[in-house]
Amino acid sequence: MKKLTTSVLAVVLSSSFAVVSAQKVQDTATTQDIEGVVVTALGIKRDEKSLSYSAQTVKAGELNLTQNIDVKGAIAGKVAGVQINGQAGAKLGETGKLRLRGAISMLNDEDPLYVLDGVIVDPNTIDMDNLESINVLKGPNATALYGTRAQYGVVVMTLKKGSRNKVNVELNSTVNVDVIARTMKYQNEYGGGAAGEESMGVFEFDPSIHPASWAIFNGKNYVQGDNAYEDASWGAKLDGREYVPWYAWWTGSKEFGKTASYSPQPNNVRDFYDKALTMKNTISVSGGNDFFTGRVSFSNLDQNGITPYTYQKSNFLSYNGNIKFSDRLSVETMFNYAFRKVRGEMDDTYGNQTSGSFNSWFNRDLNMSKLKEYQNLKNDAGYAASWNWWGPDYYGLGGIYQKPAFWLNPYYYMDKFDDTTRKQNYSLLIAPTYKITRNLTARVAYSRTDNTGTRQYFMPSAISDQASGMQSGYMNFTNGFGIINDRRTEEIYDGRLNYAKKFDKVDLNVIVGANLTEQKRNYSSMTMDVWGKLQTLINPDVYTFSNSNVRINPTLVNNKKTYKSLYATISAGYNDIFYVDLSARNDINSAYLNSDNSFFTYSLGGSLLVHNLFEKNSTLTYFKVRAGYAKIASDLAVSATEPEYTYQASTINGNVIGYQPLRYIDPNLKPSINDNFEAGADLKFFSNRLSFSGTFYNENKNDEPIPVTAPASSGYTSIFINSGVVNRKGVELSLSGDVIKTPDFSWNTSLNFAKNKTTIKRVAEGLNAINFGSSDDYVLTNIVQVEGEEWGQIVGNGYLYDANGNKVLKEDGTYAMEIGKKFGSVLPEFTGGFFNSFTFKRFTLSASIDFQKGGKFFSLSEMWADYTGLTEKTAQNGIRENGINVSGNTVDGTAVSTNLDAQSYFHQFYGNGLIEDYIHDASYIKLREVALNYQFNPVLFSNTGIQGMSVGVFVRNPWLISVSKDNIHRVDPSELANTFGENANLPSVRSMGVNIKMNF
């Protein structure tokens, strides 16, 4: 990453010099262009010059380069201090989260608030075509007006609006193809099995145990004995010999009795994933007159997933308008609706039937085209034929040995298992504004957000009949189903008065308001454990809960939470030189148990416009220094203070067994208090051609509520008390400018960089560490908050080293371990992004790069892939034939020199829980988006009604430019499914598409 730092510096310097040399070009930037207006907390528009905190706005042109449907991905790399923790593209309907300024809570790592035209919304309900801009509020100084809810920051989104005396109709159509971007680096020398060359044998037909039809295989090569069901790749050399493949044993196969070449299949995993088509069509109408301005749009998205039999279908409806009844009274309205249906299992945990097999347990000799062709093939016993079967040497035993062993054909599973999620969301706003006097305005607003989701899954007998778990076998699927409903609503009643007046040299702007917020959640879950061994439907495929052989206990959650708030903000400026900014809010939060649940939040800051102290010049156009201090109380989830009662599935005399809560809640529990000091400067040069912004912040989170161990005599396992202290500090830098600006060619660039460090200052009395709650499926690693260390330490078993830095061995030649070793923080050392847009006449080429240095992640997939002989390093340099020479000393200094066979060597890592080789540096540089657009000359459409037309091509996720050397499989650190890393990550996706826009 040293090259990365050098490149960044070079770009900064070259941009600066280029701007200086371009000064001969006339620039007509106005004062308003230079100082700007930004949308801040509660949808309040503010002059940029009056802000005492960092505010970075991204306009539509940079946001939606590639017609993305992911708000979070669109922000990535374009705002300083924002880290994307996304999800793999194959995981439809999931977009991960954003981290603003790293982490600050010991127990939570949540998304920021997302606000659309003043209404708090789910970002997954937003159509990017409708957004005019996004402003990211990153610290307490910027978010104080949101009170306790804004501890993780706020993303403020503004919709496109209609214009007076103009009607515009826009058609926007996009077609793109998604393909798998990367796979693991697999070995392609050895096939399935566990015994090397002994895995392959010559079939000897025995009429007493074999079906008569198998006489045709006598004398032919086959995978013998236990190796047939071995789902690893420690088998025989892939040398092209003829053998009997899994699909040729069954009379229902058109290739029954035939042999195939036992050869490498280097692209078999890649070949499983489809080239998936996505179509998105949008129509919008905007315009207005002196009475009304508005915009309405409708979008339809039809996306096929790269994983077979998966898809996402969405509809978006957006409306916003402003009705002007008189010079005094106007009404702002907004309605946003989204419906989404996602079909297909998106499981990325260990053992899932796609990535959980391909990257953990698979055979490198499998021909994926045959798996696809024979996905519905039955064996001669009537069961689904699988690549992973018990083999001809066990088949004659009957029973479970005629069923698949551990894995189904992945095509068969994805087709038959119906797992569908439907989400319906709407948000609305009605906000009348009345101008009482020339300087005093009143505004009342009602908003409602309603998010409803239903997941239904059905495990049919077509799958469960192939499983053997209920017959003491190894594959667990039972006939059953589940229905999960989750509805969350939020209603906000808001009223405010706004007084704005200029007194000679003093500008005064005052807002006072009150707010009542009511949140409700209604959750119900009735589910059968279809991945277990015990619960099944009595009558196959009759999906009623009364048909279950084991009683189903529902899970019901109904809660309500209210905030009663008063707030005020005052901005005063003197002579366009000095501004003072004060915001305050008081929340009464019902989530706290005691009567002392009223919490005060405030921020105080100032800004100095240095450039107005001197004579105006074209070199330094704008120079603002700013500083502020803020203190906000942190929110608390209702579930954190509600008693948690648990129930058993079994009963006594027909009565359900319940248990009392195991956590005691301190009745005097209070919110943690975040206090933050922030200072910075904003500069613009050469008539707004070059802009620079820098910010320093230092934030403490004090007395965070955490669970600590309770005495056994108390009857509880933990006590929830105020205790934790966390600090984060960092710097954010951004540079942007028009490097070249001529009538025919322009180059616009922006670069941002942020460095953050979050440190655990205190856990609790007598306790120096607490588990964050993120660990892999085998609990080989944990994320732990350790006093005195950086946030999010990955902890697990690592190598034991002697005083000279050498790995210590055990007597058998395997490695000795250090238990509970800290491998470092999951948070990066720094993050950043680089955006460029080049325009030549009517062509525009735009590209977005983001990067990060440092951070750690754990790959369970890689550990299992080594264990099962799937990876390149398990087959390099003849180690399967010659073994691995190991030499060193034991902990007491005894010399050890031995040769381990490859399987024993690689089995020790999972077998002993030795994870150090699978902890990787999360550094990366990524070209996230590239788009090329052509704007047609309007003269071509004279007298056609077409006002404008553009056509573009784009690529999304085209190039993972660089990762750390130890990240040998090039896992994309920006797409990890979990805080610790990944269990069986679904694959990254690359998209290539075409977009056409027409305006009428």
N, C-alpha and C positions, 0 to 999 in steps of 0.2 A: 504493500500500500504506500510505500515511499514515493513511487512513481505518481500515485494519485495526488499527493500533496504538491509535488512539483508541477504537475499539469494544471492544478487549480491556480497556483500562483502565476503561472505563465498566462493563463486566460485573463486573470485580473489585470495584469500589466499590459497585455496586448490590447485589451478592451479600452483601458484608460488612454493609451497613446492613440488608438484609432479614433476615439472620440475627439481628442484634441486636434488631430489632423483634419477632421471633418468640419471644423468650425466655419469654413467658407460657405457652407450651405446655409441658406437663410432659414431661420426657425421662427415660427409665429406662436409659440406656446404662450397661453395666457396665464395670469396669476391663478385663476381657478384650476387650470390644468396642473399647475405646479403643486399647489397646496392640497387640492382634492377634497372630496367629501366621501366618508366611509360610513358603512352601516355597522353599528356597534351593538352593545347589549340591549335587549328588549326592543330591537329593531329601530333604535334611535339613530338618526343620521347626525353625524358630527363632522365639523371641519377637522381635517387631519392635523392642522397646525395646533389645535387646542388639546390634542390627546397627550397624556403624560405616560403612555405605555406603548408597547410595540403593537402595531396592527399591520398585517400583510394581506393584501387583497389579490385574488387571482381572478382575472376576467374570463369571460366565456371562451374567447379565442384560444387561450392556453388550456382551459379545463377539458374541453371535449374534442381533442385532436383526432381521436380514433373512434368517435361515436360510442364511447364506453357507457355501460349502464351502471358502473360502480363509482359512486361519489368518492369513496376513500382512495381507490386507485387513481382517480383523476387528480387528487391533491398531491399524491406521492411525489416527492422530489421538487415541489414547487413552492414550498413554504419552509422557512428555517425553523428547526426545532420539531418538525413533524416526522415521526417514524411510522412506516407502514408495517403492520403485522397482518398481512393478508392471508388468504387461503388459496390453495391450488385451483387453477382454472377449471379442473374437472369436477370440482365440488360446487355444483350448481346451487345458486340461491344463497351462498355464503360469501361474505366479503371481509371477514376478519375485523380488525380494529385499528385505530390510530392511537399512537402514543404522542402526547404533546409534552415536550420537555422531560422525556423519560418517565419514570414512575415516582410516586410520592407516598403511596399507601403500603403498609406492610402486608396487608391481607388481600388487597384488591388491585386490579390492573385493568381498569374499565375504559370503555370508549368515552369520548367527550359527548356533551350534549350537541344535538343537531337541531338547528332552528331555521325554519323556512318562513320568511316574511313574518317573523315574530311568533310563530307557532312551533312548539317542540314536536319533532316528528321522528319517525324511523327512517334513516337515510336510504334504506333499501326500497323505499316507496317513491323515490325521486327519479324522474326522467331527466337525464343530463341535458337534453335538448331544451329544457325549460329554464335553465339557470342562466342568469346574467352575470353573477359573480359569487365568489365565496370569500368571506373574511374570517380568519382564524384568530380567536382570542385565546391566548395560551396561559396566562397567569392570573392570580387573584386580582391584580390591579385592573385588568381588563374585564374580569367576569364578576366583579363584586355585586353588580346590580341583579345578578341571578341568585345571589345568596348561597345557601347551603348546597344547592344542586350542581354547582359549577366547579367542583374541586378538580375535575379532570380536563377542564377547558370547555370551550364552546366553538362550534363551527357554524357560522352565520351564513345562511344561503339566501340569496335574493333572486326572485323570479323575474323573468323578462316581462316588460310592461308594454301596453299599447300606447300609441301616440295620438295626439289630437290632429284632426283634419287629415288623417291618413289611414287607409285600410291596406293591410298587407296579408296576403295568404302565402304560406310557405309549405311546400311539400318536401319532405326529407326522407330519402329511402336509402337503406344500407343493407348490403349483403356481404357476409364474411364467412370464411371457412376456418374452423379451428382444427388444429392438429396437435399431437403430443409434441412437446418441446424437447424433453430430455428423458432418458432412462438411466438406470444404474449402469455402471461399467461391468458387464457380465463377462465371465470366462466362457469360451466357446470350444473347449478341448475335451470335456468330459460330460457324459450324460447322466441319466438318473440311476440311482443306486447308492449303496453304502460300502461296497466291497471292492472298489476299483475294477480291475479286469475280471475278478471273480463274480462280478455282478451279472455278467453275460454268460450264458450256457447254451447247450444244444438240447432242444426239446425232444424228450422221449415219450412217445404216446403210450398211455396205459389205459386200455379200455375199461379197467375196473374203477378208475377214478375220473377219467376224462370223458367229456361228451364225444360221441362217435364222430361228430363233424370235425373234431380236432385231429383226426388221423392225418389230415392233409399237412399238418405242421411238423410231422415227425422228421427229425434231422435238421430242422431249421434253428437258427440263432434266435434266442429270446432272452428277456430279462428274467432271471431265475430267482426262485426262493423268496426270501424276505425283501430282496432288492426291488421286486415288482411293485410293492406298495410304498417303498421308500420315496418320500417326497423331497429328497435332497439330491444333489448332483455330485456325489462322490463315486460315480459309476465308472464304466469302462470308457476307454478312449474313443472319441468320435472319429472313426477312421473310414467311414463310408461302407462298412460291411453291410450285407443284407440281413435284416432281422424282422421279426413279426411285431408290428406296432400295436398299440392298444386297441385301435378301431378295427383291426383285421381279424380278430378272434370271433366276431359275432356274425351270425348268418344273415342278420338284417343289414349288414354293411355291403355296399356295392363292391368293396375291396376285400371282402372276406376271402381268407386264404392266401392273400398276396403278401409279399414282403416289401419293405421300404428301405431306403438307404439310412444307415445309422450315422447321421451327419450333423454338423453344427447348425443351429438355427439362430444366427446372431441377432435377428430382428424380431424374434417371436413375440416379445413383450410389446414392442412398438406396434407390431401388426395387429394386436388385439384392439387397439383404440381406433375409433372411426375418424375419418375426415368429416367433421360435423358442420352442417350448414346452419347459419343464423340469419334471419331476416328481421329487420326492424323498419317500420314505416310510421311516419309521423305527419300529421297535418295540423297546422296552427293558423289561427285567424286573429289578427290584432288590429287595433285602431281606435277611433273614437271621434268625439266632437266636443263642443264646449260643455256638454252635460255629462258625458260618460266616456271613459277610456277603459279598455280592457283587452284581455288576451285569453284565448281558449285553445287548448291543444289536446289531441288524442294520439296515443302511440300504441302500436301493437308489436310485441316482441315474440318471435317464435324461434327458440333456440334448442338445437339438438346438442346433447352432451357428447363428448368424445368417448365416454364409456357407453358401450352398446345398451340400448333400451332405456336410456335416460334422456330427459328433456325438461325444458322450462318454457312455460307459456305465460306471458304477462300482458296486461292492458293497463295503460296509464291515462288518466283524465285530469287535466289541470286547468283551472280557471282563476284569474284574478282581475279585479276591476275596481274602479273608483267612480262613484256617482257624485256629481257636484250639484246639489239641489239649489244652492245659492252661493254667494260669495262667502257666507259664513258657515254653511253646513255642507259637509261631504261625508260619504260613507265608503270605507275601504272594505272590500270583500275578497275572500280567497277560498277556494275549494280544491283539494288535491285527493285523488282517488287512485288506488292501485290494487290490482288483483294478480296474484301469482300462483301458478301451479307447478310444482316440481315433482317429477316422477323418477324413481330409481333410488337405490340405496347409495347414500353418500358417505358411508362408513369409512373412516380412515384410521381405525384402530387395528391392533394386531389381530391377524387371523381372518380379516375380511376376505371375501372370495375373489377379489381382483388384486389390488396392490398388496394386500396382506398375504397373498400367495406368491405373486410374481417376484417380490422383493424379499421373501423369507423362506418359502418352501415351494420349489418348482424344479422342473427338469429342463436342462438346457437343450435337450434333443427334441423337444416337442414342437411339432409343426402347427402353428396357430391356424393356418387355413383349414387343417383337418379338424381342429377343435370347433371351428365355426361351421364347417360342413356337416359335422356329425353331432351337433349340439343336442339333437333330439333322438339320437340313436339309443336303442334299448339293447341290453345284452340278452342272451338266450333264456335267462331266468325272468325277464320282464322288467328288470331294473334299469335305471339310467346308466348308460355306459360312461365311464369316466377315465381320464388319463391316469388317475390315481386309484387303481383297483388292487385287490389283494393278489392278483396274478393267477396264472394257470395252476400253480402248485398248491394253491389253497382253495380254488374255486369249487373243486369237487367236494369239499367239506360242507357246502351248503350254508344256509342261514346267512349270518352277517357277511360271510366271505364271498357272497355273490353280490354284495352291495359295494358302493364306493368306500374307500378306506377313510380318507380324511377330507378330500376335496371333491366337489362336483365340477363338471365342466362349467367354467365361468359364464359362458354364453347362456347355458341352460338356467343357471341360478338367476342372472340378471333379468332374464325374460320372465321367469315364473314368479319370482318374489315381487309382489306389488307393495311398494312403499311410496306413498304419495303424501305430499304436504301442500295444503292450500292456505294461502294467506290473503286476507282482505283488509285493507287499511284505508281510512279516510281522515282527512284533517280539514277543518273549516274555520274561518275567521270572519266575524262581522265587527267592524270598528267604526262607529260614527265619530266624527270630529267636528266640534263647533267652535268657531272663532268668536269668543265673547267680546273681546276688544281687539284693537290693532295689535296688542302685544301679548294678550292672554288667550290661550287655546285650551279647550277641554276635550278629552278623548276617553271614551269608554270602549271596552272590547270584550267580546266573548269568543273563546276558541274551544274547540273540542278535537281531540284525537282519539280514534278508535282503531285498535290493532287486534285483529282476530285471526288466530291460526288453528288449523286442525291437521293433525297427522294421523293417517290411518295406514296400518300395515297388515298384510294378510300373507301368512306362510301356508301355502297350499299343501295338500297331501302329495301333490306331484313332486314336491321337494322332501317333505318329511318321510315319505315312504322309502326314500333312498337312504335315509339316515339310520344309524345303528346304535345311537346313544342309549336308547331305551332298552336295547337288547345287550347291554354291556359292551357295546362297540365304542368307537371313538368320534364319530361325527354326530353333533348334536343339533338337530332341527326337529321341532314338533309342530304339528298342525294346530294353528291358532292365529290369533289376531290381537290388535290393540287399537284403541282410539284415544287420542290425547287432544283435548281442547284447551286453548289458552286465549283469554281475552283480557286486554289491558286498555283501560280508558283513562283519559285525563281531560278535565274541564278546568278552564282558567277564566276567571272574571277579573277584569283589570280596569282601573280608572286612574286617570292622571290629569294634572294641570301643567301646562307648559307656559312659562313666562319668559319672553325674550325681548330685550331692549338694548339700545345703544345709548349710553349717557356720555356725550362728548367723546372722550377717549376710552371709555370703559364699555366693553361688550359683556352683557350679562345674559345667561341662559339658565333658567331654573326649572326643574321638573320635580313634582312631588306626586306620589301615587300610592295606591293600595291594590293588593292582589290577593285573591283567594284561589287556591289550587286544590283540586280534589282528584286523587288517583284511586282507581279501583282495579282489582285483579280478580278474575274468576277462572280458576284452573281446575280441570278434572281429568283424571287419567284412569282408564280401565284397560289394563294390558295383561296379556299372557306372555310368559317367558318362552318364546318360541326358539330360543337358542340354548335351552336347557334340556333336561331329561325327564322332568316330572309332569309338567302341565301340558295337556293336549285336549283336543275336542273329542267328545265321545262319538258323535256322528260326523264323519269326515266332511270338512268344507261347509259345515252348517255354522255360519258365523254369528252365533248368539252366545252371550256370556253364560246363560244357563246351561249351555252345552259343554261347558268346561268340566273336566274330571276333578279339578281342584278349585275350591272357592276363590273367586277373584275379589280382593279387597280394593275398593276404589281409593284413589288419592284425590282429596278435595282441598283446594286452597281458595279462600275467599277473604280478601283483606281490603282495607281502605286506609288511605293516608291523606292527611290534609296539611297544607301550609297556609298560614294566615300571615300576610306580609304587608309591611309599610316600607316605602323606599323613597329616596330623593337623590337627585344629582344636581350639582351646581358647577357651572363653568363660568369663570370670569376672566376677561382679557383686558389688558391695559395697552392701548395705543398700538395694537397689533404686534406687541413685542413680548409681553409676558402673560401667561395664562395659568390660572389655578383651577384645579379640577378636584371636586369632592363628591364621592358617591357613598351612600349609606343605605343599609337595608336591615330590617328586623324580621326574622321568621319565627313563627310559633309552629313547631314541628311535632306532629302527633306521634311520630315513631318512638319518641322517648317516653319512658314510663312515668317519670315524676312530673310534678306540676311546674318545675323549673325548666320548661322546654322552650323558652324564648331566647333566641340567639341573635346577636348583633354582628353585622358585617359592614366593613367600611374600606374605602380606599381614598388616599390623599396624594395628590401629585401636582407637579408643576412643569411647565415647559417655557423655554426661552427661545425666541426667534432671533438668533444672533445676526442673521443677514439683514434684519431691519434696523440694526444699530449702525450700519454703515451705508455708504452711498451704493445704490444699486449698480450691479455690474453683470456682465454676461458670463463670467467665469464661475463665481459662487452664487447660484440663483437662490438657494434655499439652505438654511443651516439651523436646525433645531436641536437643542439639548433638552433632555427630559429626565425626570426622576420621580419616583413615587413609592409609597408604602401602603400595603394593604393587609387586612386581617379578615379571613373568612372562616366561618364554621363549616365543618364537613357534614355531608348528609349521611344518613344511616338507613339501610334497608329495613322494611317492616319485619322481614323474616329474622333479622338479627336480634330483635327484642321480643318476638312472639314465642311462646312456649312451643317446643317441638315434641309432639307425642308420636310415638312409633307403634306399629302394630305387626303382629305375626300373621302369616297366612293360615297357620293352623288354629284350631279353636278348642275350647273346653266346654263340653255339653252344648255345643252350637254357638257359644259366645266367643267373640273375637278377643284375643289377648292384647292388651295395651300396656305401654310402659310410660312412666312419668318422664318429663324432660330431664336430660342429663346435664344441661348447662344452666347455671344460676346467673341471672342478670342483676348486676348491681343496681339497686333502685335509684342511686344517685348518678347513674351514667349520664355523661355529657358528651357532646361531639368533640372531636379533635379540632384544634384551632390551627389554621394555616396562616402564618405571617410571612410576607414576602417584601423584600426590597428590590426595586428594579430601577435601572438607570440606563440611558442610552442616548444616541445621537442619530439624526437623520440629515443627510446632506444631498443636495442636487446641484449639478454643475452644468455649465454650458447650455443655459436656457432649457433646463430639464432633460438634457440628452443623456446624462449619467447620474444615477441615483445610488446612494449607499446608506445602509442602515445598520447600526450595531446596538446590541442590547446585552447588559449583564443583569443576572438575577440571582438572588439568594433566598431560598424559601425553606421554612421549617414547618413541619407538621407535628404539633405537640399534643401529647395525651391521647393518642389514638386508641380507641377501644379494641382490646384484643382478649382472646380467651387464654387464661392461665390455669394450670392444673390445680384442682381443688383437693383438699384432704379427703381421704376415703371415708372418714366418719361423717362427712357432710351429706352423703347420698348423691352427690353430683360428681361429674368427672372434670368439669371446668367452671371457671368463674369469668364472666365477661366484665372487664374493668378498664378504666382509663389508665394507660401506661406508656405506650410506645412513642418514640420520638424519631422522626426521619428528617434528613436534610437533603436538599438538592440545590445545586448551584451550577451556573453555566453561562455561556456566551452564545449569541446568535448574530450572524453576519449575513447580509444580503447585498448584492451588487447587481444592478441592471442598467441597461442603456441601449441607445440606438447607435451601434458601432459605426454603421454606414447608413447614410440617408440621402439618396439621390432620386431624381424623378423615375429612373428605371430600375434601381436596385436599392434594397435596404436590408440591413442585418440587425435584428433585435436580439439581445441576449440577456439572460438573468442567471445569477449564480447565488446559491445560498449554502451556508455552512453553520453547523451548530455543534457545540460540545457541552455535554451534560454529565454530571456525576451525582448519583444519589447514594447517600450513606445512611446506614442504620445507626443511629446515635444511642438509642436505648430500647431494650425490649421490655423487661419488667424486673422487679426486684427478685434477685435470686435466679433469674432466667436470662441467658445471653443469646438465645436463638429460638426461633419459632418457624414452624413449617408453613410455607406459603400455600401449599395445597395443590401443586402441579407436579405430577410424576408420571412416568411411563407405565404401560400396562403391566409390566412385571415388577414395578417399584424398585428398579435397579438404581434409579436416580431420583432425587427430590430437589425442589427449589426451596431453599432455606434462607430466612433472613437472620443474619448473624451480626451481633453488636460489633461495631467498629469496622464492618466490611461494607462493600458496595451492595446495593440492592440486588436480590435474586441470585444468590450463589447456587451453582449446580454442585450438589454433593453426592458422592458415591464412592465406590472402591476404586483405588488407583494403584499404580505401581509403587512398590516400596524401594526407595533408593538408599544406597550407602553414603558415607561421608564424601566419597569421590564422585557422586552423581551417577553411579552404575546401578542398573536394576538388580535387585536381590532375587535369587532363585530359591526354589524349594528343592529338596533332594531328588525329586522325580524330574526335575528340569523345567517345571512350570514356574510361573512367576509368583513371588510372594507379594502380599498386598498391604497397602495402607488403608485401613477401614475409615470411612467417613471423610474422605479427602475433599477439599474445596477446589474446584477447577476454575472458578471465576464467575463473573456476573453475566447474566443473559443480556444486559443492556450494552449497547455499543458505546465506544469511546467518543465517536463523533458521527454525524450524519450530514447529508447534503444533497443538492441537486443542481442540475445544469440544463437550462432550457435555451434553445436557439430557434429563431425563425428567420428564414431568408426569403425575400420576395424579389423576383426578377420579372418585370413587366406584369403579366397576369398569373405567373406561377408562384406558389408559396410552398416552401419546404420547411417543415417544423419537426423538431426532435426533442425528446425529453429523456434525460439521464438522471438516475438517482444512485446514491452510494452510501455505504456506511463502513466504518472501521471498528473492529472489535466486537465484543459480545461472544457468548458461547451457546452452543446447542448440542443436544444429544440425539443420535440416530439409532433407534432400536432396530429399524429395518436393516441397517448396515451390519449390526452385530449378528442378527439372525442370518443374513445373507452370507457372511463369513462362516458361520456355524454350519450352514448347509452346503457350502462349496459352490455358491453361485457367482462369487466375485472373481475378478481378474487375479487378485493377489493370492487366491487359494490354489492357483494353477500355474504360477510363474516359476521359471527357472528349474523345471523338473522336480519340484518339491513333492509331488504326489508319488513319484517313483523313488526319490532319493531321501525324502524326509528333510527335516530342518535341524541343523546343528545349533545347539544351545550350549553356551558356556558362561560361567560366572561363579559367584560365591553365594553360599547361604548366609542367613543373618548372623551366624556365629563364625563366618569366615571360611567354612569348608568349601573347597573347590568342587564345582560340578561341571562336567562336560559330557553331554549325551546327545543322542539324535532322537528327535520326536517325529513320529509320522505326522503328516499334514493334518489329518483329522483330529488327532489328539491335541495338536498345537492350537488349532482354531476353536476347538470345543472348550478349551479352558476359559475363554473369555466370558461366554454366557454361563458356563457351568459354575464358575466362581464369582460371577457378578463383577468381573473386572472390566470397567467401562471406559477406562482412560483413552484407549485408542478410538473410541467412538464419540468423544467430546471434540467438537470442531469449532474453529474460529468462524464467526458469522460475518466476516467482512465480505463485501461484494461491490462491484460496479455493474450497473445494469442499464442498457438502453431499453427503456420501457415503452416508448411510443415513437413512431415515425409516420408522418403524413405528408403527402404531396397533393396539392389542390390547384385546380386551374379555374379561374374566373372568366367566363365568356364575356366578350364585349357586348353590352346591351344593344348596340346598333344592330346586331344580328337578329334581334327579336322585335324590331320595330313593327308596330301595328299588330302584334300577336297577343298583347296583354301580358306577356312575360316581362317582368321588370329586371330579372337577373337570374343567372344560372351558373352553378359551379359543379364540377365533377372532381372527385378525389380518390386516391388509393391510399391505403394505410396498412401498417403492420403493428400489431400490439404484442409486446413481449418478444421482440425479434432476436435479442442477443444478450445473454448473460456474459458480459465482457470479461469479468474477472471474479474469482473467488479465492479464498485462502488455499494454499497448497495442500493443507491437510484435509480439506473438503474434496476428497478425490472423486466423489461421485457427482460433484457439482450440484448439490442440493441448493435450491434458491432460498437464502435465509429470509427473504421478504415474504415467503409463502409457507412458513412453518405453521402447522395446525395447532400447536400448543406452546405454552410459555417455555417449557423445557426443551422443546424440539419436535420430534415426530416419532410416531409409532409405526405407521404404514402410510405415509403421505400419499394422497392421490397425485397424479402427475401434473406438472406445469403444462400450460396450454399456450400455443402461439396462434395468433389470429391474423389473417390476411383478408382485406376486404375492399369494397368499392362503395363510394357514397355519392349520391346525386342530390343536389338541392335546387329547387326552383321557387322563385318568388313572383307573385302576381300582384 
